[in-house]
Amino acid sequence: MNQWLLNVRLETGEELHEDGSIRTKTNLFNIEIDDNGRIVQLKENDASFQPENAQDMQGQLALPAFKEMHNHLDKTYLSLPWKACRTVSGLEERLHLESLELSALAENCEQRASAMIEKILGFGSNHIRTHVNIDPYIGLKNLEGVLKALDKYKDYVIADVIAFPQHGLLRDDVPNLLREALRNGATMLGGLDPGGIDRNIEKSLHTTMGIAQEFNVDVDFHLHDNGHLGYYTIDKWLDMVEENDFKGKTDFSHSFSLGDVTVPEQIAMAQRLKKHNVAIMSTVPFNLGRNIPPIDLLTAHGVNVHFGCDGFYDSWSPYGSGDILQKVCTFADVTRKITERELRQSLAYITNGTTPLDNEGKIQWPQVGDEASFVFVASSCSAEVVARPTAKRLLMNKGVFFKQ
């Protein structure tokens, strides 16, 4: 039986005020959803319309469901007693400290991952891209725990599960462990600093490409390497993308090096990324005191950029909440997005590019036939949501509400 959502606030356009400012227009609608979780009708609200199987949304604003595009479900300490982090001298020491606790933590991975998924769903995301440690210390144990946790929430979330060589690709039997992970539930292949960690860029990249082609999966690289080391790594991989017809199957996470080079170099790389349909996954870590990728420049050149919260409350950091919307708010604040359009368009970084209105203020979402996946908030418009995120949100995934 189809269901109805009544009194849903949707954005319908823009209006120009006498002072020259643009304001967002909204109206109330009734939305019919079929048993497959698709929108079959959008009707302007009529108070006399009282169908069966209906829920009154009381004027809450509907937004596209959010996407958490860089996460580590297996690393969190959530559900365990409080524990702060130890200071380290660098990335390699942090990895060493992590390795010391991997075996113990693997035993409760499902429990911890479930707690993290609950947080993420509560903040409005119905898609999680999670990197999962595949390493000599625990093999596939974290993958098994994460897959069990995700299965419990399959009505509310879909996931990209990345086999991630957190402690290096070119060591022990890691390439074969990655192959086993891809045979046993992982859907993507990860990579980590071919220069800084593997210390052999070409061999690391060629090994990654070989496994990716063997299993016909996409690749998402963690790339922390700074300056021209990281820039060269991206450039070299794009050469291989051309040679191996791998267009549209790569994402680079972090990519701090793109913020370290000159603007002409940034533009040249943005053009290459766009040409090969390579996306950038950023955790917008302004607190690190380091350059992050030039997100506005990349966007202006047509590169897809997506945000993620990364890991939170784990051996790497005691901070973080899992609120992907707060990432957008921080980005918009730091980069001085203050107009209605600028704020509204910033939402695209956590919705896979979908915003209710396009750059000219015309309706582009939702449409009949779209997936009925929404975040409902008590706000006037998406610009207000970005600038002033509300704590209370309600997620619907394909016609099914998530209730904690």
FIKELUM-619590 format. One record per residue (C-alpha): x, y, z. Coordinates in steps of 0.05 Angstrom, whole numbers, padded with zeros to 5 digits. Layout:
% residues N
     c1     c2     c3
      X      Y      Z
...
This chain:
% residues 404
     c1     c2     c3
  00000  00000  00000
  00027  00068 -00019
  00042  00118  00037
  00033  00193  00040
  00075  00247  00073
  00032  00308  00086
  00052  00381  00098
  00123  00373  00073
  00160  00438  00060
  00198  00441 -00006
  00237  00496 -00039
  00202  00523 -00101
  00245  00581 -00126
  00275  00648 -00109
  00250  00719 -00101
  00290  00783 -00107
  00279  00834 -00052
  00283  00909 -00059
  00350  00910 -00024
  00379  00864 -00078
  00382  00802 -00035
  00356  00734 -00059
  00309  00695 -00014
  00286  00623 -00022
  00212  00610 -00033
  00179  00547 -00005
  00111  00515 -00004
  00077  00456  00029
  00066  00392 -00010
  00037  00322 -00002
  00083  00267 -00027
  00060  00197 -00047
  00111  00141 -00041
  00102  00071 -00071
  00122  00004 -00041
  00189  00008 -00078
  00208  00072 -00042
  00198  00117 -00102
  00160  00183 -00107
  00097  00175 -00149
  00062  00241 -00135
  00078  00311 -00112
  00016  00352 -00097
  00010  00421 -00068
 -00017  00416  00002
 -00093  00412  00011
 -00117  00410  00083
 -00179  00372  00063
 -00138  00315  00033
 -00133  00260  00086
 -00112  00194  00054
 -00101  00129  00091
 -00030  00110  00111
 -00007  00182  00118
  00041  00218  00164
  00037  00292  00178
  00107  00323  00173
  00081  00388  00204
  00115  00435  00156
  00185  00407  00164
  00233  00421  00107
  00254  00362  00065
  00326  00357  00040
  00361  00302  00000
  00389  00248  00046
  00462  00261  00063
  00522  00219  00042
  00580  00205  00089
  00636  00194  00040
  00698  00182  00082
  00693  00142  00146
  00725  00086  00187
  00670  00044  00219
  00721 -00005  00246
  00765  00044  00284
  00718  00079  00333
  00718  00070  00408
  00643  00086  00411
  00607  00040  00460
  00672  00030  00499
  00696  00068  00561
  00727  00137  00550
  00798  00137  00525
  00839  00196  00500
  00896  00193  00450
  00971  00190  00459
  01016  00241  00426
  01061  00218  00369
  01118  00245  00328
  01087  00229  00261
  01043  00184  00219
  01086  00122  00225
  01086  00124  00301
  01010  00133  00300
  01004  00071  00257
  01049  00032  00304
  01006  00050  00365
  00944  00031  00327
  00974 -00037  00309
  00984 -00053  00383
  00909 -00052  00397
  00881 -00080  00333
  00873 -00152  00357
  00836 -00133  00420
  00790 -00084  00385
  00774 -00133  00329
  00735 -00175  00378
  00681 -00121  00388
  00684 -00090  00318
  00610 -00104  00303
  00588 -00071  00368
  00630 -00009  00357
  00613 -00002  00283
  00539 -00008  00300
  00545  00050  00350
  00578  00092  00296
  00525  00074  00244
  00470  00096  00292
  00504  00163  00301
  00512  00174  00226
  00440  00154  00211
  00415  00199  00266
  00449  00258  00233
  00415  00244  00166
  00462  00201  00122
  00435  00141  00084
  00501  00125  00049
  00567  00109  00084
  00634  00100  00050
  00677  00063  00101
  00750  00043  00096
  00764 -00021  00134
  00833 -00043  00157
  00860 -00104  00121
  00929 -00118  00150
  00976 -00172  00175
  00954 -00162  00248
  00880 -00181  00242
  00870 -00203  00170
  00796 -00197  00153
  00768 -00194  00224
  00748 -00120  00220
  00715 -00132  00152
  00673 -00187  00182
  00651 -00143  00239
  00634 -00083  00196
  00594 -00125  00146
  00553 -00155  00204
  00539 -00085  00231
  00518 -00058  00163
  00472 -00117  00151
  00433 -00098  00214
  00418 -00029  00184
  00407 -00050  00112
  00337 -00019  00110
  00367  00050  00124
  00436  00054  00093
  00477  00030  00034
  00552  00027  00039
  00617  00027  00000
  00663 -00020  00038
  00736 -00007  00021
  00791 -00058  00033
  00842 -00011  00062
  00917 -00027  00071
  00925  00020  00131
  00993 -00007  00149
  01022 -00009  00079
  01009 -00047  00015
  01079 -00071 -00001
  01092 -00114  00060
  01079 -00185  00084
  01021 -00215  00045
  00977 -00153  00043
  00961 -00155 -00032
  00933 -00225 -00024
  00895 -00204  00039
  00863 -00149 -00002
  00843 -00200 -00055
  00811 -00242  00000
  00773 -00181  00025
  00746 -00167 -00044
  00723 -00239 -00049
  00688 -00233  00018
  00646 -00171  00018
  00691 -00110  00005
  00665 -00070 -00054
  00723 -00023 -00067
  00799 -00023 -00061
  00837  00028 -00020
  00907  00056 -00022
  00952  00095  00025
  01009  00143  00010
  01049  00104 -00043
  01107  00151 -00028
  01105  00165  00046
  01084  00095  00070
  01101  00046  00015
  01162  00086 -00006
  01156  00060 -00077
  01105  00101 -00116
  01107  00064 -00181
  01105 -00007 -00151
  01050  00012 -00103
  01007  00043 -00158
  01018 -00014 -00206
  01000 -00065 -00153
  00937 -00026 -00136
  00917 -00021 -00209
  00929 -00095 -00220
  00884 -00116 -00162
  00830 -00065 -00182
  00827 -00091 -00253
  00829 -00163 -00230
  00766 -00152 -00189
  00736 -00096 -00231
  00728 -00049 -00172
  00738  00025 -00160
  00796  00054 -00120
  00798  00106 -00064
  00867  00129 -00043
  00883  00160  00024
  00935  00212  00003
  00967  00251  00060
  01035  00262  00025
  01050  00336  00020
  01072  00382 -00037
  01100  00355 -00100
  01107  00284 -00073
  01031  00278 -00068
  01021  00318 -00132
  01067  00272 -00170
  01030  00211 -00142
  00964  00237 -00168
  00995  00255 -00235
  01027  00186 -00242
  00962  00151 -00225
  00925  00191 -00278
  00976  00169 -00329
  00959  00098 -00310
  00884  00114 -00315
  00895  00135 -00387
  00938  00074 -00403
  00888  00024 -00371
  00822  00055 -00391
  00805  00066 -00318
  00766  00131 -00325
  00712  00145 -00273
  00736  00092 -00225
  00782  00132 -00178
  00774  00178 -00118
  00829  00211 -00077
  00815  00223 -00004
  00849  00281  00034
  00896  00301 -00023
  00929  00355  00019
  00983  00364 -00034
  00934  00399 -00079
  00932  00456 -00029
  01008  00460 -00026
  01024  00475 -00098
  01016  00539 -00140
  00949  00560 -00168
  00970  00544 -00240
  00989  00474 -00217
  00922  00468 -00181
  00885  00487 -00244
  00925  00439 -00288
  00910  00382 -00240
  00837  00402 -00234
  00831  00396 -00310
  00862  00327 -00309
  00817  00304 -00252
  00756  00329 -00289
  00778  00296 -00354
  00783  00228 -00320
  00723  00237 -00275
  00764  00231 -00211
  00731  00256 -00147
  00762  00286 -00085
  00738  00263 -00016
  00754  00315  00036
  00745  00316  00111
  00756  00392  00111
  00803  00388  00171
  00815  00462  00183
  00837  00447  00254
  00901  00413  00229
  00934  00479  00211
  00953  00453  00143
  00931  00468  00072
  00871  00428  00047
  00852  00418 -00026
  00826  00482 -00061
  00754  00459 -00058
  00724  00521 -00090
  00775  00519 -00147
  00763  00444 -00158
  00688  00455 -00159
  00694  00513 -00208
  00731  00467 -00256
  00678  00413 -00252
  00713  00365 -00205
  00666  00327 -00159
  00682  00339 -00086
  00649  00301 -00029
  00655  00309  00046
  00665  00258  00101
  00674  00260  00176
  00732  00210  00175
  00741  00168  00238
  00718  00197  00303
  00732  00180  00375
  00788  00131  00361
  00863  00122  00368
  00873  00180  00320
  00828  00232  00353
  00781  00238  00413
  00738  00288  00375
  00682  00284  00324
  00608  00271  00325
  00591  00240  00258
  00551  00301  00237
  00567  00311  00164
  00523  00373  00160
  00569  00407  00211
  00626  00395  00162
  00589  00436  00109
  00574  00491  00160
  00648  00495  00179
  00670  00497  00106
  00619  00551  00089
  00639  00592  00149
  00714  00589  00137
  00707  00603  00063
  00656  00659  00075
  00595  00632  00041
  00543  00682  00064
  00490  00689  00010
  00428  00647  00001
  00455  00614 -00062
  00525  00602 -00036
  00498  00568  00027
  00447  00527 -00011
  00498  00502 -00063
  00546  00482 -00007
  00497  00428  00012
  00517  00392 -00053
  00582  00368 -00020
  00541  00319  00024
  00485  00300 -00024
  00524  00274 -00083
  00513  00340 -00119
  00438  00345 -00109
  00406  00409 -00084
  00332  00428 -00083
  00344  00487 -00130
  00397  00495 -00184
  00445  00554 -00191
  00390  00596 -00223
  00339  00581 -00169
  00298  00531 -00210
  00270  00467 -00180
  00312  00405 -00192
  00294  00361 -00132
  00251  00324 -00115
  00218  00297 -00178
  00168  00242 -00191
  00207  00178 -00199
  00262  00199 -00150
  00281  00155 -00092
  00242  00175 -00030
  00303  00188  00013
  00299  00252  00055
  00325  00288  00116
  00269  00326  00151
  00288  00388  00192
  00251  00445  00225
  00282  00500  00182
  00258  00551  00132
  00305  00532  00075
  00369  00494  00058
  00411  00557  00065
  00389  00564  00137
  00404  00490  00149
  00476  00499  00125
  00488  00563  00165
  00451  00540  00228
  00448  00464  00230
  00391  00436  00272
  00406  00380  00320
  00340  00345  00310
  00333  00309  00243
  00292  00252  00216
  00319  00206  00161
  00276  00169  00111
  00312  00119  00066
  00272  00093  00006
  00207  00105  00042
  00229  00077  00109
  00239  00122  00170
  00299  00111  00215
  00278  00115  00287
  00331  00109  00342
